[in-house]
Amino acid sequence: MADQSIPSDYQLPQKYTPNFTYFQGFWCRSELVPNITCFQNHFQALDADIVLASKPKTGTTWLKALAFSILNRHRFPLSNSPLASSNPHDLVPYFEMTLYNNGCHPDFADVSSPRLFATHLSYHALAESIKNSKARIVYVTRNPPDVIVSMWHFATSRPERAHWPIDVCFEQFCRGEEGVPDLSGTMFLITGNNQRQTKQGLVPQIRRNERKPSGSNKKDGGVHGMSVLRGGRESGCH
């Protein structure tokens, strides 16, 4: 159920954003709310589990590929790695966007340990079984201005957000209005002593980086079913 205690000064600009719901303390894509609830209620963690946690555009794909390669280095030679034919997002699925999508209750009985998962959720939104276990959480972070520029280029490549101003993107990022938990506290801790000084320093830096980098027209691979480490073994929804 959506959290009704929305801060009075939070006015989500619908012109440049998807349909969001203020849920458990952060703006979340509305279609993910049932998935997150299902994940929180049903996922049973194991002590050997590894969870890759990240904010979008911080190096998630790279982290997934690296973690998969390390865990499977004795199972697959480089010449026969599943990464050569499968997207890292297929091999290391998200809790909230893949595994528990559309009411799925995945069966992990045949998945060998250690199991590898991914999430864009913050720690407080994880299933209690993860927090009460010895499961390891690997968190990747990235310089906030680079995250904003990367996110802006990714979003504006879509027709419905093609005219999203970089300044508006920056402000929404600082308020957590891009569909994942607000990391503005981390952002300002890293880049300045207070919000006002930080924004004044960051905006020119973001604008300098606004030019689209070479090779930035890559396309994300689609998710086909649910392939869970190790070895991309298929598990169905029940």
Residue frames as a rotation matrix with the C-alpha (Angstrom) as fourth column:
MET 1
0.579 0.816 0.000 0.00
0.816 -0.579 0.000 0.00
0.000 0.000 -1.000 0.00
ALA 2
0.010 -0.584 0.811 1.31
0.497 -0.701 -0.511 3.43
0.868 0.408 0.284 -0.85
ASP 3
-0.470 -0.264 -0.842 2.62
0.869 -0.305 -0.390 5.64
-0.154 -0.915 0.373 1.94
GLN 4
0.450 0.772 0.449 0.20
0.804 -0.569 0.172 8.54
0.388 0.284 -0.877 2.45
SER 5
0.659 -0.226 -0.717 2.63
0.442 -0.655 0.613 10.68
-0.609 -0.721 -0.332 4.47
ILE 6
0.221 -0.541 0.811 3.98
0.917 -0.169 -0.362 12.59
0.333 0.824 0.459 1.48
PRO 7
-0.508 -0.460 -0.728 5.97
0.691 -0.723 -0.024 15.71
-0.515 -0.515 0.685 2.45
SER 8
0.460 0.835 -0.302 3.87
0.511 -0.527 -0.679 18.79
-0.726 0.158 -0.669 1.74
ASP 9
0.288 -0.408 -0.866 6.62
-0.566 -0.803 0.190 20.43
-0.773 0.435 -0.462 -0.31
TYR 10
-0.716 -0.508 0.478 6.99
0.039 0.654 0.755 17.42
-0.697 0.560 -0.449 -2.61
GLN 11
0.457 0.804 -0.379 5.25
-0.422 -0.179 -0.889 18.26
-0.783 0.566 0.258 -5.88
LEU 12
-0.272 -0.602 0.751 6.27
0.341 0.669 0.660 15.66
-0.900 0.436 0.023 -8.40
PRO 13
-0.196 0.160 -0.968 6.48
-0.737 -0.674 0.038 17.23
-0.647 0.721 0.250 -11.90
GLN 14
0.295 0.415 0.861 4.54
0.103 0.882 -0.461 14.79
-0.950 0.225 0.217 -14.06
LYS 15
0.777 0.059 -0.626 5.68
-0.560 -0.390 -0.731 16.37
-0.288 0.919 -0.270 -17.31
TYR 16
0.136 -0.856 -0.499 9.06
-0.867 0.140 -0.478 14.63
0.479 0.498 -0.723 -17.26
THR 17
-0.702 -0.416 0.578 8.47
-0.684 0.619 -0.386 11.65
-0.197 -0.667 -0.719 -14.98
PRO 18
-0.664 0.500 -0.556 6.70
0.090 0.792 0.604 8.28
0.742 0.351 -0.571 -15.16
ASN 19
0.433 0.866 0.249 3.79
-0.323 -0.109 0.940 7.47
0.842 -0.487 0.232 -12.87
PHE 20
-0.637 -0.756 -0.152 5.28
-0.036 0.226 -0.973 7.55
0.770 -0.614 -0.171 -9.37
THR 21
0.657 0.737 -0.160 3.96
0.131 0.097 0.987 6.64
0.742 -0.669 -0.033 -5.93
TYR 22
-0.125 -0.664 0.737 5.46
-0.791 -0.382 -0.478 7.82
0.599 -0.643 -0.477 -2.66
PHE 23
0.763 0.390 -0.515 6.13
-0.176 0.892 0.415 4.44
0.621 -0.226 0.750 -1.06
GLN 24
0.745 -0.431 -0.509 7.98
0.666 0.517 0.538 3.62
0.031 -0.740 0.672 2.16
GLY 25
0.486 -0.507 -0.712 9.74
0.297 -0.670 0.680 6.96
-0.822 -0.542 -0.174 2.20
PHE 26
-0.625 -0.706 -0.333 10.77
-0.071 -0.373 0.925 7.35
-0.777 0.602 0.183 -1.43
TRP 27
0.226 0.650 -0.725 9.31
-0.838 -0.249 -0.485 7.98
-0.496 0.718 0.489 -4.89
CYS 28
-0.597 -0.343 0.726 8.82
-0.046 0.917 0.396 4.66
-0.801 0.203 -0.563 -6.64
ARG 29
-0.789 0.363 -0.495 7.52
-0.534 -0.008 0.845 3.74
0.303 0.932 0.200 -10.06
SER 30
-0.093 0.867 0.489 3.93
-0.973 0.026 -0.230 2.84
-0.212 -0.498 0.841 -9.35
GLU 31
0.592 0.377 -0.712 4.03
-0.615 0.782 -0.097 -0.45
0.521 0.496 0.695 -11.25
LEU 32
-0.305 -0.807 -0.505 6.86
-0.143 0.563 -0.814 -1.67
0.941 -0.176 -0.288 -8.98
VAL 33
-0.296 0.205 0.933 4.98
-0.928 -0.294 -0.230 -1.23
0.228 -0.933 0.277 -5.69
PRO 34
0.779 0.605 0.162 3.27
-0.626 0.757 0.185 -4.68
-0.010 -0.246 0.969 -5.82
ASN 35
0.554 -0.647 -0.523 6.58
0.072 0.664 -0.745 -6.28
0.829 0.375 0.415 -6.83
ILE 36
-0.439 -0.753 0.490 8.44
-0.414 -0.315 -0.854 -4.71
0.797 -0.578 -0.173 -3.91
THR 37
0.069 0.567 0.821 5.73
-0.998 0.042 0.055 -5.75
-0.003 -0.822 0.569 -1.47
CYS 38
0.916 0.269 -0.297 5.80
-0.311 0.945 -0.104 -9.32
0.253 0.188 0.949 -2.78
PHE 39
0.146 -0.956 -0.254 9.58
0.057 0.265 -0.963 -9.43
0.988 0.126 0.093 -2.51
GLN 40
-0.460 -0.328 0.825 9.54
-0.712 -0.418 -0.563 -8.10
0.530 -0.847 -0.041 1.05
ASN 41
0.284 0.723 0.630 6.90
-0.950 0.301 0.082 -10.59
-0.131 -0.622 0.772 2.12
HIS 42
0.951 0.306 0.036 8.16
-0.291 0.930 -0.225 -13.75
-0.103 0.204 0.974 0.45
PHE 43
0.425 -0.842 -0.333 11.91
-0.322 0.204 -0.925 -13.72
0.846 0.500 -0.184 -0.21
GLN 44
0.975 -0.182 0.125 13.87
-0.040 0.414 0.909 -15.99
-0.217 -0.892 0.397 2.14
ALA 45
0.502 -0.856 -0.129 17.55
-0.766 -0.370 -0.525 -15.14
0.402 0.362 -0.841 2.21
LEU 46
0.828 -0.412 -0.381 20.40
0.490 0.861 0.134 -17.57
0.273 -0.298 0.915 2.74
ASP 47
0.686 -0.603 -0.407 23.58
0.123 -0.455 0.882 -16.67
-0.717 -0.655 -0.238 4.59
ALA 48
-0.274 -0.859 0.432 25.62
0.604 0.196 0.773 -17.27
-0.748 0.473 0.465 1.44
ASP 49
0.573 0.576 0.583 23.51
0.814 -0.316 -0.487 -14.92
-0.096 0.754 -0.650 -0.74
ILE 50
-0.645 -0.704 -0.297 25.14
0.596 -0.707 0.380 -11.94
-0.477 0.068 0.876 -2.43
VAL 51
0.522 0.848 0.097 23.06
0.784 -0.431 -0.446 -8.86
-0.336 0.309 -0.890 -3.23
LEU 52
-0.642 -0.676 0.360 24.39
0.766 -0.588 0.261 -6.21
0.035 0.444 0.895 -5.63
ALA 53
0.389 0.784 -0.484 22.87
0.807 -0.544 -0.232 -2.87
-0.445 -0.301 -0.844 -4.63
SER 54
-0.747 -0.645 0.164 23.12
0.633 -0.612 0.475 0.25
-0.206 0.458 0.865 -6.77
LYS 55
0.117 0.685 -0.719 21.44
-0.075 -0.716 -0.694 3.42
-0.990 0.135 -0.033 -7.89
PRO 56
0.718 0.181 0.672 20.72
0.602 0.323 -0.730 3.40
-0.349 0.929 0.123 -11.65
LYS 57
0.820 -0.433 0.375 23.55
0.137 -0.487 -0.862 4.60
0.556 0.758 -0.340 -13.90
THR 58
0.669 -0.612 0.421 26.25
-0.716 -0.379 0.586 4.00
-0.199 -0.694 -0.692 -11.28
GLY 59
-0.386 -0.843 -0.375 27.90
-0.904 0.427 -0.030 0.99
0.186 0.327 -0.927 -12.89
THR 60
0.238 0.594 0.769 25.31
-0.739 0.624 -0.253 -1.72
-0.630 -0.508 0.587 -12.28
THR 61
0.934 0.146 -0.325 25.89
-0.341 0.628 -0.699 -3.63
0.102 0.764 0.637 -15.52
TRP 62
0.102 -0.985 -0.140 29.66
-0.560 0.059 -0.826 -3.61
0.822 0.162 -0.545 -15.00
LEU 63
-0.386 -0.223 0.895 29.26
-0.918 0.188 -0.349 -4.80
-0.090 -0.957 -0.277 -11.39
LYS 64
0.613 0.678 0.407 26.94
-0.598 0.734 -0.322 -7.63
-0.517 -0.046 0.855 -12.43
ALA 65
0.807 -0.345 -0.480 29.33
-0.283 0.487 -0.826 -8.85
0.519 0.802 0.296 -15.12
LEU 66
-0.199 -0.951 0.235 32.30
-0.687 -0.035 -0.726 -8.67
0.699 -0.306 -0.646 -12.76
ALA 67
-0.191 0.190 0.963 30.54
-0.906 0.344 -0.247 -10.49
-0.379 -0.919 0.107 -9.91
PHE 68
0.841 0.539 0.043 29.22
-0.465 0.761 -0.453 -13.19
-0.277 0.361 0.891 -12.23
SER 69
0.536 -0.709 -0.458 32.66
-0.368 0.292 -0.883 -13.74
0.760 0.642 -0.105 -13.72
ILE 70
-0.391 -0.721 0.572 34.32
-0.833 0.012 -0.554 -14.02
0.393 -0.693 -0.605 -10.31
LEU 71
0.019 0.481 0.877 31.79
-0.816 0.514 -0.264 -16.47
-0.577 -0.711 0.403 -8.88
ASN 72
0.871 0.406 0.277 31.84
-0.163 0.770 -0.616 -18.64
-0.463 0.492 0.737 -11.99
ARG 73
0.320 -0.817 -0.481 35.54
-0.942 -0.327 -0.071 -18.46
-0.099 0.476 -0.874 -12.85
HIS 74
-0.676 -0.578 0.457 36.01
-0.556 0.807 0.200 -22.18
-0.485 -0.119 -0.867 -12.21
ARG 75
-0.001 0.800 0.600 32.77
0.125 0.595 -0.794 -23.18
-0.992 0.075 -0.101 -13.89
PHE 76
0.873 0.336 0.354 33.04
0.401 -0.079 -0.913 -21.46
-0.278 0.939 -0.203 -17.26
PRO 77
-0.286 -0.951 0.113 36.20
0.841 -0.193 0.506 -20.72
-0.460 0.240 0.855 -19.26
LEU 78
-0.368 0.109 -0.923 36.33
-0.130 -0.989 -0.065 -17.22
-0.921 0.096 0.378 -20.71
SER 79
-0.942 -0.051 -0.332 35.80
-0.334 0.032 0.942 -18.65
-0.037 0.998 -0.047 -24.18
ASN 80
-0.559 0.773 -0.299 32.50
0.430 0.579 0.693 -20.18
0.709 0.258 -0.656 -23.06
SER 81
-0.922 0.187 -0.339 31.22
0.237 -0.421 -0.876 -17.60
-0.306 -0.888 0.344 -20.60
PRO 82
-0.053 0.981 0.187 27.43
0.977 0.089 -0.193 -17.01
-0.206 0.172 -0.963 -20.58
LEU 83
0.155 0.068 -0.986 28.30
0.195 -0.980 -0.037 -13.31
-0.968 -0.187 -0.165 -20.68
ALA 84
-0.853 -0.514 -0.088 29.32
-0.010 -0.153 0.988 -13.78
-0.522 0.844 0.126 -24.31
SER 85
-0.788 0.598 0.148 25.72
0.352 0.239 0.905 -14.50
0.506 0.765 -0.399 -25.26
SER 86
0.213 0.896 -0.390 23.57
0.884 -0.008 0.467 -13.15
0.415 -0.444 -0.794 -22.40
ASN 87
0.139 -0.065 0.988 23.03
-0.149 -0.988 -0.044 -9.70
0.979 -0.141 -0.147 -20.96
PRO 88
-0.843 -0.516 -0.152 24.32
0.084 0.154 -0.985 -9.34
0.532 -0.843 -0.086 -17.36
HIS 89
-0.552 0.708 0.440 20.81
-0.833 -0.453 -0.317 -8.26
-0.025 -0.542 0.840 -16.33
ASP 90
0.415 0.656 -0.631 19.52
-0.644 0.702 0.306 -11.68
0.643 0.279 0.713 -17.41
LEU 91
-0.045 -0.560 -0.827 22.19
0.232 0.800 -0.554 -13.53
0.972 -0.217 0.093 -15.44
VAL 92
-0.829 -0.191 -0.525 21.90
0.555 -0.161 -0.816 -11.42
0.071 -0.968 0.240 -12.29
PRO 93
-0.179 0.886 0.428 18.20
0.605 -0.244 0.758 -10.50
0.776 0.394 -0.492 -11.96
TYR 94
-0.748 0.066 0.661 16.63
-0.425 -0.812 -0.400 -7.68
0.510 -0.580 0.635 -9.97
PHE 95
-0.844 0.515 -0.148 14.34
0.432 0.490 -0.757 -8.55
-0.318 -0.703 -0.636 -7.09
GLU 96
-0.295 0.796 -0.529 11.82
0.092 -0.527 -0.845 -5.80
-0.951 -0.297 0.082 -7.77
MET 97
-0.053 0.260 -0.964 11.88
-0.846 -0.524 -0.095 -5.67
-0.530 0.811 0.247 -11.57
THR 98
-0.382 -0.186 -0.905 12.41
-0.767 0.610 0.199 -9.28
0.516 0.770 -0.376 -12.63
LEU 99
-0.936 -0.127 -0.330 12.08
0.020 0.912 -0.409 -11.97
0.353 -0.390 -0.851 -9.98
TYR 100
-0.613 0.736 -0.287 8.91
0.563 0.152 -0.813 -10.71
-0.555 -0.659 -0.507 -8.31
ASN 101
-0.874 0.267 -0.405 7.42
-0.453 -0.750 0.483 -9.02
-0.175 0.606 0.776 -11.36
ASN 102
-0.304 0.856 -0.419 3.68
-0.773 0.036 0.633 -9.45
0.557 0.516 0.651 -12.02
GLY 103
0.527 0.628 0.573 2.99
-0.850 0.378 0.367 -11.56
0.013 -0.680 0.733 -8.97
CYS 104
0.301 -0.489 -0.819 5.80
-0.227 0.797 -0.559 -14.07
0.926 0.354 0.130 -9.55
HIS 105
0.698 -0.208 0.686 6.82
-0.660 0.187 0.728 -16.24
-0.279 -0.960 -0.007 -6.62
PRO 106
0.259 -0.646 -0.718 10.11
-0.732 0.353 -0.582 -17.68
0.630 0.676 -0.381 -7.89
ASP 107
0.992 0.000 0.123 11.28
-0.071 0.818 0.571 -21.09
-0.101 -0.575 0.812 -6.76
PHE 108
0.381 -0.924 -0.032 14.98
-0.875 -0.350 -0.333 -21.05
0.297 0.155 -0.942 -5.85
ALA 109
0.767 -0.001 0.642 15.14
-0.400 0.782 0.478 -24.69
-0.503 -0.623 0.600 -4.74
ASP 110
0.759 -0.447 0.473 17.38
0.614 0.733 -0.293 -25.74
-0.216 0.512 0.831 -7.64
VAL 111
0.747 -0.520 0.415 19.61
-0.162 -0.747 -0.645 -22.66
0.645 0.414 -0.642 -7.64
SER 112
0.333 -0.708 -0.623 23.08
0.812 0.551 -0.193 -23.48
0.479 -0.442 0.758 -6.33
SER 113
0.975 -0.018 -0.223 24.76
0.139 -0.730 0.669 -21.40
-0.175 -0.683 -0.709 -3.66
PRO 114
-0.581 0.282 -0.763 26.01
0.372 -0.742 -0.557 -18.72
-0.724 -0.608 0.327 -3.46
ARG 115
0.227 0.745 0.627 23.02
0.970 -0.115 -0.214 -17.09
-0.087 0.657 -0.749 -5.15
LEU 116
-0.804 -0.548 -0.232 23.56
0.495 -0.832 0.250 -13.70
-0.330 0.086 0.940 -6.77
PHE 117
0.261 0.943 0.208 20.84
0.962 -0.238 -0.132 -11.04
-0.075 0.234 -0.969 -6.97
ALA 118
-0.816 -0.482 0.319 20.55
0.516 -0.856 0.024 -7.33
0.262 0.184 0.947 -7.69
THR 119
0.261 0.914 -0.311 18.42
0.962 -0.274 0.001 -4.42
-0.084 -0.299 -0.951 -6.55
HIS 120
-0.416 -0.284 0.864 18.00
0.361 -0.923 -0.130 -0.66
0.835 0.258 0.487 -6.87
LEU 121
0.683 0.731 0.004 16.22
0.242 -0.232 0.942 -0.55
0.689 -0.642 -0.336 -3.51
SER 122
-0.046 -0.656 0.753 17.73
-0.713 -0.507 -0.485 1.04
0.700 -0.559 -0.445 -0.42
TYR 123
-0.858 -0.417 -0.299 18.65
-0.116 0.725 -0.679 -1.02
0.500 -0.548 -0.671 2.62
HIS 124
-0.751 0.584 0.310 15.48
-0.444 -0.098 -0.891 -0.21
-0.490 -0.806 0.332 4.57
ALA 125
0.177 0.870 -0.461 13.32
-0.959 0.048 -0.278 -1.51
-0.219 0.491 0.843 1.68
LEU 126
-0.561 -0.426 -0.709 15.00
-0.598 0.802 -0.009 -4.92
0.572 0.419 -0.705 1.50
ALA 127
0.457 0.685 -0.567 13.27
-0.116 0.678 0.725 -8.06
0.882 -0.266 0.390 2.72
GLU 128
0.598 -0.186 0.780 13.76
-0.800 -0.201 0.565 -8.55
0.052 -0.962 -0.269 6.45
SER 129
0.944 -0.235 0.233 15.21
0.190 0.961 0.199 -11.99
-0.270 -0.143 0.952 5.79
ILE 130
0.460 -0.819 0.343 18.21
0.454 -0.116 -0.884 -10.33
0.763 0.563 0.318 4.10
LYS 131
0.167 -0.373 0.913 18.80
-0.562 -0.797 -0.222 -7.94
0.810 -0.476 -0.342 6.99
ASN 132
0.608 0.137 0.782 18.47
-0.773 0.326 0.545 -10.76
-0.180 -0.936 0.304 9.52
SER 133
0.938 -0.316 0.140 20.86
0.340 0.916 -0.212 -13.07
-0.061 0.247 0.967 7.70
LYS 134
0.181 -0.952 -0.246 24.59
0.167 -0.217 0.962 -13.05
-0.969 -0.215 0.119 6.98
ALA 135
0.560 0.088 0.824 23.96
0.819 0.093 -0.566 -12.34
-0.127 0.992 -0.020 3.31
ARG 136
-0.415 -0.806 -0.422 26.53
0.626 -0.589 0.511 -9.98
-0.661 -0.052 0.749 1.83
ILE 137
0.774 0.631 0.053 25.48
0.515 -0.579 -0.632 -6.71
-0.368 0.517 -0.773 0.21
VAL 138
-0.403 -0.894 0.194 27.84
0.827 -0.265 0.497 -5.20
-0.393 0.360 0.846 -2.34
TYR 139
0.661 0.660 -0.357 27.09
0.494 -0.741 -0.456 -1.51
-0.565 0.125 -0.815 -2.95
VAL 140
-0.339 -0.738 0.584 28.53
0.940 -0.244 0.238 0.42
-0.033 0.630 0.776 -5.87
THR 141
0.548 0.459 -0.700 28.55
0.435 -0.871 -0.231 4.21
-0.715 -0.178 -0.676 -5.97
ARG 142
-0.070 -0.498 0.864 29.64
0.982 -0.185 -0.028 6.78
0.174 0.847 0.502 -8.54
ASN 143
-0.892 -0.302 -0.337 30.42
0.359 -0.925 -0.121 10.49
-0.276 -0.229 0.933 -8.63
PRO 144
-0.112 0.981 -0.160 26.93
0.524 -0.078 -0.848 12.12
-0.844 -0.179 -0.506 -8.45
PRO 145
0.017 0.149 -0.989 27.44
-0.610 -0.782 -0.128 14.62
-0.792 0.605 0.077 -11.34
ASP 146
-0.838 -0.368 -0.403 28.40
-0.543 0.493 0.679 11.72
-0.051 0.789 -0.613 -13.60
VAL 147
-0.732 0.643 0.225 25.31
0.534 0.746 -0.398 9.79
-0.424 -0.171 -0.889 -12.49
ILE 148
0.076 0.803 -0.591 23.04
0.084 -0.595 -0.799 12.73
-0.994 0.011 -0.113 -13.31
VAL 149
-0.217 -0.224 -0.950 24.55
-0.852 -0.431 0.296 13.26
-0.476 0.874 -0.097 -16.76
SER 150
-0.982 -0.170 -0.088 24.41
-0.191 0.874 0.446 9.55
0.001 0.454 -0.891 -17.58
MET 151
-0.498 0.865 0.064 20.82
0.584 0.389 -0.712 9.30
-0.641 -0.317 -0.699 -16.35
TRP 152
0.075 0.517 -0.853 19.83
-0.298 -0.805 -0.514 12.40
-0.952 0.293 0.093 -18.36
HIS 153
-0.553 -0.338 -0.761 21.32
-0.817 0.043 0.575 11.03
-0.162 0.940 -0.300 -21.60
PHE 154
-0.974 0.205 0.092 19.66
0.211 0.975 0.062 7.65
-0.077 0.080 -0.994 -21.01
ALA 155
-0.276 0.940 -0.202 16.25
0.497 -0.040 -0.867 9.20
-0.823 -0.340 -0.456 -20.25
THR 156
0.105 0.324 -0.940 16.26
-0.480 -0.812 -0.333 11.73
-0.871 0.486 0.071 -23.09
SER 157
-0.903 -0.370 -0.217 16.99
-0.376 0.438 0.816 8.99
-0.207 0.819 -0.535 -25.62
ARG 158
-0.578 0.790 0.203 13.32
0.770 0.611 -0.184 8.07
-0.269 0.051 -0.962 -25.18
PRO 159
-0.536 0.355 0.766 10.78
0.490 -0.608 0.625 10.16
0.688 0.710 0.152 -27.11
GLU 160
0.500 0.856 -0.129 8.54
0.600 -0.235 0.765 10.83
0.625 -0.460 -0.631 -24.12
ARG 161
0.729 -0.293 -0.618 11.41
0.470 -0.442 0.764 12.47
-0.497 -0.848 -0.185 -22.23
ALA 162
0.212 -0.696 0.686 13.41
0.952 -0.013 -0.307 13.87
0.223 0.718 0.659 -25.12
HIS 163
0.105 -0.107 0.989 12.98
0.186 -0.975 -0.125 17.46
0.977 0.197 -0.082 -23.95
TRP 164
0.790 0.128 -0.599 13.77
0.592 0.096 0.801 16.90
0.160 -0.987 0.000 -20.26
PRO 165
0.632 -0.586 0.507 15.94
-0.383 -0.805 -0.454 19.91
0.674 0.092 -0.733 -19.23
ILE 166
-0.109 -0.781 -0.615 19.21
0.392 0.535 -0.749 18.98
0.914 -0.322 0.247 -17.51
ASP 167
-0.739 -0.150 0.657 18.42
-0.436 -0.637 -0.636 21.49
0.513 -0.756 0.406 -14.73
VAL 168
0.277 0.914 0.296 15.10
-0.919 0.162 0.359 19.80
0.281 -0.371 0.885 -14.00
CYS 169
0.539 -0.178 -0.823 16.79
0.048 0.982 -0.181 16.41
0.841 0.058 0.538 -14.07
PHE 170
-0.555 -0.832 -0.009 19.29
0.126 -0.074 -0.989 17.68
0.822 -0.550 0.146 -11.49
GLU 171
-0.507 0.421 0.752 16.61
-0.817 -0.512 -0.264 19.01
0.274 -0.749 0.604 -9.16
GLN 172
0.602 0.778 -0.180 14.57
-0.696 0.622 0.359 15.81
0.391 -0.091 0.916 -9.38
PHE 173
0.176 -0.641 -0.747 17.65
0.202 0.766 -0.610 13.71
0.963 -0.043 0.265 -8.75
CYS 174
-0.760 -0.521 0.388 18.39
-0.206 -0.373 -0.905 15.68
0.616 -0.768 0.176 -5.58
ARG 175
-0.249 0.762 0.598 14.84
-0.968 -0.175 -0.180 15.06
-0.033 -0.624 0.781 -4.34
GLY 176
-0.783 -0.099 0.614 14.88
-0.189 0.978 -0.084 11.36
-0.593 -0.182 -0.785 -5.23
GLU 177
0.213 0.963 -0.166 12.21
-0.419 -0.064 -0.906 11.85
-0.882 0.263 0.390 -7.88
GLU 178
-0.126 -0.227 -0.966 13.58
-0.985 0.144 0.095 9.44
0.118 0.963 -0.242 -10.42
GLY 179
0.510 0.623 -0.593 12.16
-0.612 0.747 0.259 6.20
0.604 0.231 0.763 -9.11
VAL 180
0.146 -0.491 -0.859 14.72
0.551 0.761 -0.342 4.96
0.821 -0.423 0.382 -6.58
PRO 181
0.592 0.130 -0.795 15.52
0.799 -0.223 0.558 5.95
-0.105 -0.966 -0.236 -2.98
ASP 182
0.914 -0.197 0.356 16.81
-0.115 -0.964 -0.238 9.48
0.390 0.176 -0.904 -2.46
LEU 183
0.406 -0.852 -0.332 20.60
0.911 0.407 0.070 9.51
0.075 -0.330 0.941 -2.17
SER 184
0.588 -0.152 0.795 20.89
0.149 -0.945 -0.291 13.29
0.795 0.290 -0.533 -1.92
GLY 185
0.933 -0.268 0.239 22.34
-0.302 -0.229 0.925 12.99
-0.193 -0.936 -0.294 1.58
THR 186
0.427 -0.802 0.417 25.20
0.627 0.595 0.503 10.91
-0.651 0.047 0.757 0.21
MET 187
0.405 -0.222 0.887 25.55
0.817 -0.347 -0.460 13.27
0.410 0.911 0.041 -2.71
PHE 188
0.749 -0.068 0.659 25.94
-0.172 -0.980 0.095 16.37
0.640 -0.185 -0.746 -0.55
LEU 189
0.848 -0.502 0.169 28.21
-0.055 0.234 0.971 14.60
-0.527 -0.833 0.170 1.93
ILE 190
0.308 -0.751 0.584 30.58
0.866 0.475 0.155 13.82
-0.394 0.458 0.797 -0.91
THR 191
-0.007 -0.279 0.960 30.48
0.900 -0.421 -0.116 17.11
0.437 0.863 0.254 -2.77
GLY 192
-0.338 -0.132 0.932 29.97
0.012 -0.991 -0.136 19.96
0.941 -0.035 0.337 -0.31
ASN 193
-0.977 -0.126 -0.173 29.16
0.177 -0.020 -0.984 21.26
0.121 -0.992 0.042 3.14
ASN 194
-0.415 0.899 -0.140 25.61
-0.009 -0.158 -0.987 22.32
-0.910 -0.409 0.073 2.47
GLN 195
0.104 0.565 0.819 22.96
0.781 0.463 -0.419 21.96
-0.616 0.683 -0.393 -0.20
ARG 196
0.886 0.291 -0.360 23.12
0.058 -0.842 -0.536 25.53
-0.459 0.455 -0.763 -1.45
GLN 197
0.150 -0.919 -0.365 26.88
-0.753 -0.345 0.560 25.55
-0.640 0.191 -0.744 -2.00
THR 198
-0.441 -0.320 0.839 26.80
0.124 0.904 0.410 22.07
-0.889 0.285 -0.359 -3.48
LYS 199
0.459 0.694 0.555 24.18
0.683 0.123 -0.720 22.92
-0.567 0.710 -0.417 -6.09
GLN 200
0.831 -0.169 -0.529 26.05
-0.352 -0.898 -0.265 26.06
-0.430 0.406 -0.806 -7.12
GLY 201
-0.174 -0.984 -0.024 29.17
-0.734 0.113 0.670 24.02
-0.657 0.134 -0.742 -7.63
LEU 202
-0.391 0.030 0.920 27.56
0.233 0.970 0.068 21.01
-0.890 0.241 -0.386 -9.27
VAL 203
0.647 0.761 0.040 25.40
0.223 -0.139 -0.965 22.66
-0.729 0.633 -0.260 -11.92
PRO 204
0.499 -0.508 -0.702 28.34
-0.828 -0.518 -0.214 24.16
-0.254 0.688 -0.679 -13.88
GLN 205
-0.556 -0.746 0.366 30.17
-0.615 0.666 0.422 20.83
-0.559 0.010 -0.829 -13.58
ILE 206
-0.079 0.628 0.774 27.12
0.344 0.746 -0.571 18.95
-0.936 0.221 -0.275 -14.88
ARG 207
0.823 0.413 -0.391 26.76
-0.164 -0.487 -0.858 21.37
-0.544 0.770 -0.333 -17.77
ARG 208
0.004 -0.897 -0.442 30.42
-0.945 -0.147 0.291 20.85
-0.326 0.417 -0.848 -18.70
ASN 209
-0.802 -0.318 0.506 29.75
-0.242 0.947 0.212 17.12
-0.546 0.048 -0.836 -18.84
GLU 210
0.114 0.993 0.020 26.45
-0.354 0.059 -0.933 17.48
-0.928 0.099 0.359 -20.66
ARG 211
0.005 -0.164 -0.986 27.97
-1.000 -0.016 -0.002 16.80
-0.015 0.986 -0.164 -24.08
LYS 212
0.874 0.442 0.203 27.12
-0.439 0.896 -0.062 13.28
-0.210 -0.035 0.977 -25.10
PRO 213
-0.059 -0.964 0.258 30.17
-0.628 0.237 0.742 11.00
-0.776 -0.118 -0.619 -24.84
SER 214
-0.251 -0.107 -0.962 31.25
-0.913 0.357 0.199 8.83
0.322 0.928 -0.187 -27.72
GLY 215
-0.781 -0.040 -0.623 29.76
-0.040 0.999 -0.014 5.35
0.623 0.014 -0.782 -27.75
SER 216
-0.876 0.440 0.199 26.80
-0.286 -0.141 -0.948 6.45
-0.389 -0.887 0.249 -25.65
ASN 217
-0.168 0.857 -0.488 24.23
-0.981 -0.095 0.170 5.13
0.099 0.507 0.856 -28.10
LYS 218
-0.935 -0.182 -0.305 24.42
-0.165 0.983 -0.079 1.57
0.314 -0.024 -0.949 -26.76
LYS 219
0.030 0.999 0.021 21.12
-0.717 0.006 0.697 -0.21
0.696 -0.036 0.717 -26.18
ASP 220
-0.455 -0.103 0.885 20.19
-0.813 0.454 -0.365 -2.19
-0.364 -0.885 -0.290 -23.10
GLY 221
-0.839 0.145 -0.524 19.38
-0.166 0.849 0.502 -5.85
0.517 0.508 -0.689 -23.72
GLY 222
0.103 0.966 0.237 15.93
-0.757 -0.078 0.649 -7.08
0.645 -0.246 0.723 -22.86
VAL 223
-0.576 -0.185 0.796 15.13
-0.735 0.544 -0.405 -9.42
-0.358 -0.818 -0.450 -20.02
HIS 224
-0.085 0.503 -0.860 14.08
-0.696 0.587 0.413 -12.86
0.713 0.634 0.301 -21.21
GLY 225
0.526 0.369 -0.766 12.58
0.237 0.802 0.549 -14.92
0.817 -0.470 0.334 -18.41
MET 226
0.791 -0.258 0.554 14.49
-0.610 -0.391 0.689 -15.34
0.039 -0.884 -0.467 -15.17
SER 227
0.494 -0.721 -0.486 18.08
0.246 0.652 -0.718 -16.52
0.834 0.235 0.499 -15.29
VAL 228
0.883 -0.139 0.448 19.57
-0.466 -0.366 0.806 -16.82
0.052 -0.920 -0.387 -11.83
LEU 229
-0.128 -0.984 -0.122 23.21
-0.785 0.176 -0.594 -17.43
0.606 0.020 -0.795 -10.99
ARG 230
-0.177 -0.954 -0.242 24.83
-0.441 -0.144 0.886 -19.86
-0.880 0.263 -0.395 -11.04
GLY 231
-0.827 -0.288 0.482 25.13
0.249 0.582 0.774 -20.69
-0.503 0.761 -0.410 -14.68
GLY 232
-0.730 0.580 -0.361 21.95
-0.683 -0.601 0.415 -18.87
0.024 0.549 0.835 -15.71
ARG 233
-0.907 0.418 -0.058 19.75
0.420 0.907 -0.023 -21.72
0.043 -0.045 -0.998 -14.52
GLU 234
-0.561 0.771 0.302 16.10
-0.295 -0.527 0.797 -21.07
0.773 0.358 0.524 -15.25
SER 235
-0.861 0.430 -0.273 13.54
0.442 0.363 -0.820 -20.86
-0.254 -0.826 -0.503 -12.47
GLY 236
-0.488 0.740 0.462 9.86
0.499 -0.197 0.844 -20.32
0.716 0.643 -0.273 -13.11
CYS 237
-0.759 0.352 0.547 7.22
-0.589 -0.730 -0.348 -18.15
0.277 -0.586 0.761 -11.47
HIS 238
-0.643 0.555 -0.528 4.67
0.551 0.814 0.185 -19.86
0.533 -0.172 -0.829 -9.28
